[in-house]
Amino acid sequence: MNTTAAIHGLGEPSRWVCHWAHLIAARGAVLDVASGAGRHARFFASRGHPVTAIDRDAAALRTLADEPLITPVTADLESAPWPLPANAQFAAVIVTNYLHRPLFPRLIHSLGPGGVLVYETFAQGNETVGKPSNPAFLLAPGELLEVVRGRLRVVAFQDGFLAQPRPAYVQRICAILEADRSDDSAQAVPPPCYELAG
């Protein structure tokens, strides 16, 4: 068996992640959650971002050992304490093909002001076309919108069927933690401009 092929998280970065990368502050720190071998960690490091890549697969993380901008962190995100300092904040949090609902508050808490959440994973309906098929790993309709409601500004959201790179039902969101604009002095300040890539 080809060991490299067995390591998850190899291959091209998600088009969704790449599409919204321009919204992340230049050289801002990125958190890649359930990173595997770091397809997204490598992508952001190539753009000058320091990246913290968390995964429970130590073998996959070892493939990142020679990447100077990437800090691999081996951790079980589902049965162990959060592996980073409670006050650690990032310019972006990236999650793809992974769902552990109890982490949602922690992921949002990890965003610094102006921080970007880019999340993409499987949704209900995927059980009709392949794996995963367990409802625990499939987002309910509009679930990511509910997760960020009242907390982040939604820039883009999609929920439906994708034929490529393989048939799948997915849900994905790009949302931003805006600075507090509740005081009177903020009223005259125009809202931030989040340029939508074409």
N, C-alpha and C positions, 0 to 999 in steps of 0.2 A: 504494500500500500504506500502511495506517495504521501509522506508526512506533511509536506507543504500544502498539498491539496486538501488535507484533512483539517487544517487550521482555519477557523472561521475568521471572517473579517478581512480577507484578502480581496483583491479585485478593485474595480473602479469605484470611486466614491459615488454616492447617490446624486442623481441629477438635481433632486430637490435641495439637498444640502448645498451643492455648488451654486445653484441659482440664487440663494439668499446670502451667500458668503460676503457679498459686498456691503451688507448692512452691519457687519461686525467691525468694531473699531480697529484701526490699523495696529497691528502688533498686540492686540488685546489677547489676554489669556483665554484659552478655550478648554472646556471640559468635555471629553469624549467618553460617554457613559456606555458600558458594555461594548468596548471598543474592538474586541477581538484583536486581530493582528494589525489594526490601526489604519484601515484605508482612509478614514477621515482624519485621523491624527496626522498622517503623512501629508494629506492634502493641505491642511491648515499650516503645518510646519513649513511647507514649501512656499507659503504666502507670508512667512515671517512671524507667525503666531506661536508663542510657547503653548504647549498642549499637555494637559494631564489626561492620560488614558487609563481608564479603570476597567478591569475585567477580572474574572475569576480564573481564566485560562492562562496560567503562568507560561506555558509553552508559546502561546500566541504573543504574549507581551514580550517574550525574549527576542522576538523578531524586530523589536523596536530599539534594541540596546544601543545601536550605533547612530541613533537619531538624536543629535544634540539638543534640539528644541522640545523633545518629547520626554515627559516623565511618566514611566509606566508604574501603575499601582495595582498590585494583585490584591483583590478583595472579593468576597462573596457579598454582593449587594442585597441579597435576600435573607440571609440568616446571620449576618454579623453587623456590628455597628458601622455607621457611615465612616469611611476611612480617611476623610479629609477634616481639617479644622472646621469647627462650626461656623466660623466667620469668613471662610474662604469664599471669595467672589470672583466671577468670571465675566468676560465680555460676551461669551456665548456658551451655551450648553447644547450639545449635540447628542441626539438619541435616534438610532435607527434599528429596526428589526428586533426590538426588545420592549417588553412591557412588564413592569412590576408596579402596580398601582400605588402601593404605600410610599414609593419614592417621589411621587408627584410634588408634594409640598417641599421636599428637600431640593429638588431640581430648581424650582422657582426661587427658593431662598438662596440658591447659589448664584443667582444672577446679580451682577452689579447694576447700578443705574445705567440705563441705555443698553443693558444686556439683551442678547437675542437667544430665544429658545427655538431651536429647529428640531422638530420631532416627526418621525415617520415610522409607522409600523403597521402591522396587519389589522384588518377590521373584520367585523362580522360579515359573513358571506365567503370568506376565504376557505371555510370548511368544505365548500362545494368544488374547489379547484385544486386543493393540495394542503400542505402543511404550512403553518400550524393550523390545527382544526379544533384544539381545545378552547372552549369559550374563555377560559382564564387568560388566554394570550391574544384575544381578539377584542378590539375596541368596539364599543357600542356606538350606534349612530350619533354623531356630534359630541362624543365623549371628550375629545381634546378641547373643544370649545368650552365645555363646562369646567374643565380643569383650570383654564386660564381666565374664566369670566370674572371681571371685577379686579383682576390682578395684573394682567398684561394687555397690551394693545395688540389686537390681531391684525397682522399685515396680510396674511394669506392662509386659506384653509381649503383642503380638498378631502373628499370622502367618496370613494367609489372604486371602480374596477380599472386595473392597468393590464394591458396585454403584454407589455415588455418591461423589463428583460425576461420575465416569465409571468404567466397569468396569475394575478393576485388581487385581492381586495385590500386596499390600503386606506389609511387615514393619515393626514399630515398637516402640520401647522407651522407657521413662522409667526412668532409673537415677541413683543419687545416690552421690557420693563421700563416705563417712562419715569422720568424724575417727577417728584411730587409737584403738581401744579395747582394745589388747592388754595394757596395763600393769595391775597389780593394783588401782590406785586407780579404774580405770574400771569394775571389776566391779560396784560398788554403784550406778552411775549407770544409770538406766533408759534403754532405747534411744530414739533420736529418734522423734518421732511425725510420720509423714508422712500427713497427712489426705487420704484418697481422696475426690476430688470426686465427687458423685453424678451 
